[in-house]
Every structure is written in C-alpha cells, then in structure tokens.
C-alpha cells in the first residue's frame, strides 16, 4: 500500500512540474490607432520554454477607457503557441486588453494598452 501511495504522489509531482514556468506575453500590432481602425492583439504562451498550443484556456478581456469591462473574447488558436484577435474600437481613449491564460494550475494575465485617437 505504501508503494502505491508513493507512486501516486510521484506521478502527481511529475504532472505538476509539467505545467511550471508559464510565460505569457501580449502585444498589439499598433499602439495607437484611429477610431474603427483594425488592430491585432496577440498573446504568446510558453511553458518551460516551449510553445503551448493545446491544453491552455485563453481569453482576452477588453477594458473601456472608463474602466468598465466590455466583455471577453476567445482568441483564435494559431497552433504555434500564439492566440490572436483582430478588433477595432468605436471611441477615443486608452483601452486595456488583458489576456487571461490558464494552463494546468497556473494563471497569467499580462495586459497591453491601445490608444484610440
């Protein structure tokens, strides 16, 4: 029985280590755009230095200049560890886009700002 418990704990430890070191970066193709001008937002997701193209849950939360959330968007999984959306904004101000990334037991949420003129 002790051997079985040891094996279960060992496997659980290996599983947890497989999802360590989650790194997420987010960027916009343009930092400043005109009203209704398209901009692409892209998050790059890596774990232990390798691209994560499966098993990650990725959402982009759009924040209005007033500070209120405009909702979340599920980005396209590009299959290479990147996730992206193309969007535009209908009013001037500084918009924040927060990427919420869950992978294993880890959660990262870096953000980027886009200024709309």
Contact map, one row per residue, 1 for C-alpha under 8 A:
111110000000000000000000000000000000000000000000000000000000000000000000000000000000000000000000000000000000000000000
111111000000000000000000000000000000000000000000000000000000000000000000000000000000000000000000000000000000000000000
111111100000000000000000000000000000000000000000000000000000000000000000000000000000000000000000000000000000000000000
111111110000000000000000000000000000000000000000000000000000000000000000000000000000000000000000000000000000000000000
111111111000000000000000000000000000000000000000000000000000000000000000000000000000000000000000000000000000000000000
011111111100000000000000000000000000000000000000000000000000000000000000000000000000000000000000000000000000000000000
001111111110000000000000000000000000000000000000000000000000000000000000000000000000000000000000000000000000000000000
000111111111000000000000000000000000000000000000000000000000000000000000000000000000000000000000000000000000000000000
000011111111100000000000000000000000000000000000000000000000000000000000000000000000000000000000000000000000000000000
000001111111110000000000000000000000000000000000000000000000000000000000000000000000000000000000000000000000000000000
000000111111111000000000000000000000000000000000000000000000000000000000000000000000000000000000000000000000000000000
000000011111111100000000000000000000000000000000000000000000000000000000000000000000000000000000000000000000000000000
000000001111111110000000000000000000000000000000000000000000000000000000000000000000000000000000000000000000000000000
000000000111111111000000000000000000000000000000000000000000000000000000000000000000000000000000000000000000000000000
000000000011111111100000000000000000000000000000000000000000000000000000000000000000000000000000000000000000000000000
000000000001111111110000000000000000000000000000000000000000000000000000000000000000000000000000000000011000000000000
000000000000111111110000000000000000000000000000000000000000000000000000000000000000000000000000000000000000000000000
000000000000011111110000000000000000000000000001000000000000000000000000000000000000000000000000000000000000000000000
000000000000001111111100000000000000000000000011000000000000000000000000000000000000000000000000000000111100000000000
000000000000000111111100000000000000000000000011000000000000000000000000000000000000000000000000000000000100000000000
000000000000000000111110000000000000000000000011100000000000000000000000000000000000000000000000000000000000000000000
000000000000000000111111000000000000000000001111000000000000000000000000000000000000000000000000000000100101000000000
000000000000000000001111100000000000000000001110000000000000000000000000000000000000000000000000000000000001000000000
000000000000000000000111110000000000000000111100000000000000000000000000000000000000000000000000000010000001110000000
000000000000000000000011111000000000000000111000000000000000000000000000000000000000000000000000000000000000010000000
000000000000000000000001111100000000000011110000000000000000000000000000000000000000000000000000001000000000011100000
000000000000000000000000111110000000000011100000000000000000000000000000000000000000000000000000000000000000000100000
000000000000000000000000011111100000001111000000000000000000000000000000000000000000000000000000000000000000000111000
000000000000000000000000001111100000001110000000000000000000000000000000000000000000000000000000000000000000000000000
000000000000000000000000000111111000001100000000000000000000000000000000000000000000000000000000000000000000000001000
000000000000000000000000000111111000000000000000000000000000000000000000000000000000000000000000000000000000000011100
000000000000000000000000000001111100000000000000000000000000000000000000000000000000000000000000000000000000000001111
000000000000000000000000000001111110111000000000000000000000000000000000000000000000000000000000000000000000000001111
000000000000000000000000000000011111100000000000000000000000000000000000000000000000000000010000000000000000000000011
000000000000000000000000000000001111100000000000000000000000000000000000000000000000000111110000000000000000000000011
000000000000000000000000000000000111110000000000000000000000000000000000000000000000000111000000000000000000000000000
000000000000000000000000000000001111111000000000000000000000000000000000000000000000000110000000000000000000000000000
000000000000000000000000000000001001111100000000000000000000000000000000000000000000011100000000000000000000000000000
000000000000000000000000000111001000111110000000000000000000000000000000000000000000011100000000000000000000000000000
000000000000000000000000000111000000011111000000000000000000000000000000000000000001111000000000000000000000000000000
000000000000000000000000011110000000001111100000000000000000000000000000000000000001111000000000000000000000000000000
000000000000000000000000011100000000000111110000000000000000000000000000000000000111100000000000000000000000000000000
000000000000000000000001111000000000000011111000000000000000000000000000000000000111000000000000001000000000000000000
000000000000000000000001110000000000000001111100001000000000000000000000000000001110000000000000000000000000000000000
000000000000000000000111100000000000000000111110001110000000000000000000000000001110000000000000000000000000000000000
000000000000000000000111000000000000000000011111111100000000000000000000000000001000000000000000000000000000000000000
000000000000000000111110000000000000000000001111111100000000000000000000000000000000000000000000000000000000000000000
000000000000000001111100000000000000000000000111110000000000000000000000000000000000000000000000000000000000000000000
000000000000000000001000000000000000000000000111111000000000000000000000000000000000000000000000000000000000000000000
000000000000000000000000000000000000000000000111111100000000000000000000000000000000000000000000000000000000000000000
000000000000000000000000000000000000000000011110111110000000000000000000000000011100000000000000000000000000000000000
000000000000000000000000000000000000000000001110011111110000000000000000000000011100000000000000000000000000000000000
000000000000000000000000000000000000000000001000001111110000000000000000000011111100000000000000000000000000000000000
000000000000000000000000000000000000000000000000000111110000000000000000000000100000000000000000000000000000000000000
000000000000000000000000000000000000000000000000000111111000000000000000000000000000000000000000000000110000000000000
000000000000000000000000000000000000000000000000000111111100000000000000000000000000000000000000000011110000000000000
000000000000000000000000000000000000000000000000000000111110000000000000000000000000000000000000000111100000000000000
000000000000000000000000000000000000000000000000000000011111000000000000011000000010000000000000001111000000000000000
000000000000000000000000000000000000000000000000000000001111100000000001111000000000000000000000001110000000000000000
000000000000000000000000000000000000000000000000000000000111110000000001111000000000000000000000111100000000000000000
000000000000000000000000000000000000000000000000000000000011111000001111100000000000000000000000111100000000000000000
000000000000000000000000000000000000000000000000000000000001111100001111100000000000000000000011110000000000000000000
000000000000000000000000000000000000000000000000000000000000111111111110000000000000000000000011110000000000000000000
000000000000000000000000000000000000000000000000000000000000011111111100000000000000000000000111000000000000000000000
000000000000000000000000000000000000000000000000000000000000001111110000000000000000000000001111000000000000000000000
000000000000000000000000000000000000000000000000000000000000001111110000000000000000000000000000000000000000000000000
000000000000000000000000000000000000000000000000000000000000001111111000000000000000000000000000000000000000000000000
000000000000000000000000000000000000000000000000000000000000001111111100000000000000000000000000000000000000000000000
000000000000000000000000000000000000000000000000000000000000111100111110000000000000000000000000000000000000000000000
000000000000000000000000000000000000000000000000000000000000111100011111000000000000000000000000000000000000000000000
000000000000000000000000000000000000000000000000000000000000111000001111100000000000000000000000000000000000000000000
000000000000000000000000000000000000000000000000000000000011110000000111110000000000000000000000000000000000000000000
000000000000000000000000000000000000000000000000000000000011110000000011111000000000000000000000000000000000000000000
000000000000000000000000000000000000000000000000000000000111000000000001111100000000000000000000000000000000000000000
000000000000000000000000000000000000000000000000000000000111000000000000111110000011100000000000000000000000000000000
000000000000000000000000000000000000000000000000000000000000000000000000011111000011100000000000000000000000000000000
000000000000000000000000000000000000000000000000000010000000000000000000001111111111000000000000000000000000000000000
000000000000000000000000000000000000000000000000000010000000000000000000000111111111000000000000000000000000000000000
000000000000000000000000000000000000000000000000000011000000000000000000000011111100000000000000000000000000000000000
000000000000000000000000000000000000000000000000001110000000000000000000000011111100000000000000000000000000000000000
000000000000000000000000000000000000000000011100001110000000000000000000000011111110000000000000000000000000000000000
000000000000000000000000000000000000000001111000001110000000000000000000000011111111000000000000000000000000000000000
000000000000000000000000000000000000000001111000000000000100000000000000001111001111100000000000000000000000000000000
000000000000000000000000000000000000000111100000000000000000000000000000001111000111110000000000000000000000000000000
000000000000000000000000000000000000000111000000000000000000000000000000001100000011111000000000000000000000000000000
000000000000000000000000000000000000011110000000000000000000000000000000000000000001111100000000000000000000000000000
000000000000000000000000000000000000011110000000000000000000000000000000000000000000111110000000000000000000000000000
000000000000000000000000000000000011111000000000000000000000000000000000000000000000011111000000000000000000000000000
000000000000000000000000000000000011100000000000000000000000000000000000000000000000001111110000000000000000000000010
000000000000000000000000000000000011000000000000000000000000000000000000000000000000000111110000000000000000000000000
000000000000000000000000000000000010000000000000000000000000000000000000000000000000000011111000000000000000000000011
000000000000000000000000000000000110000000000000000000000000000000000000000000000000000011111100000000000000000000111
000000000000000000000000000000000000000000000000000000000000000010000000000000000000000000111110000000000000000000111
000000000000000000000000000000000000000000000000000000000000000110000000000000000000000000011111000000000000000011110
000000000000000000000000000000000000000000000000000000000000011110000000000000000000000000001111100000000000000011110
000000000000000000000000000000000000000000000000000000000000011110000000000000000000000000000111110000000000001111000
000000000000000000000000000000000000000000000000000000000001111000000000000000000000000000000011111000000000001111000
000000000000000000000000000000000000000000000000000000000001111000000000000000000000000000000001111100000000111100000
000000000000000000000000010000000000000000100000000000000111100000000000000000000000000000000000111110000001111000000
000000000000000000000000000000000000000000000000000000001111100000000000000000000000000000000000011111000011110000000
000000000000000000000001000000000000000000000000000000011110000000000000000000000000000000000000001111100011100000000
000000000000000000000000000000000000000000000000000000011100000000000000000000000000000000000000000111111111000000000
000000000000000000100100000000000000000000000000000000111000000000000000000000000000000000000000000011111110000000000
000000000000000100100000000000000000000000000000000000110000000000000000000000000000000000000000000001111100000000000
000000000000000100100000000000000000000000000000000000000000000000000000000000000000000000000000000001111110000000000
000000000000000000110100000000000000000000000000000000000000000000000000000000000000000000000000000001111111000000000
000000000000000000000000000000000000000000000000000000000000000000000000000000000000000000000000000111101111100000000
000000000000000000000111000000000000000000000000000000000000000000000000000000000000000000000000001111000111110000000
000000000000000000000001000000000000000000000000000000000000000000000000000000000000000000000000011110000011111000000
000000000000000000000001110000000000000000000000000000000000000000000000000000000000000000000000011100000001111100000
000000000000000000000000010000000000000000000000000000000000000000000000000000000000000000000001111000000000111110000
000000000000000000000000011100000000000000000000000000000000000000000000000000000000000000000001110000000000011111000
000000000000000000000000000100100000000000000000000000000000000000000000000000000000000000000111100000000000001111100
000000000000000000000000000101111000000000000000000000000000000000000000000000000000000000000111100000000000000111110
000000000000000000000000000000111000000000000000000000000000000000000000000000000000000000011110000000000000000011111
000000000000000000000000000000011110000000000000000000000000000000000000000000000000000010111110000000000000000001111
000000000000000000000000000000011110000000000000000000000000000000000000000000000000000000111000000000000000000000111
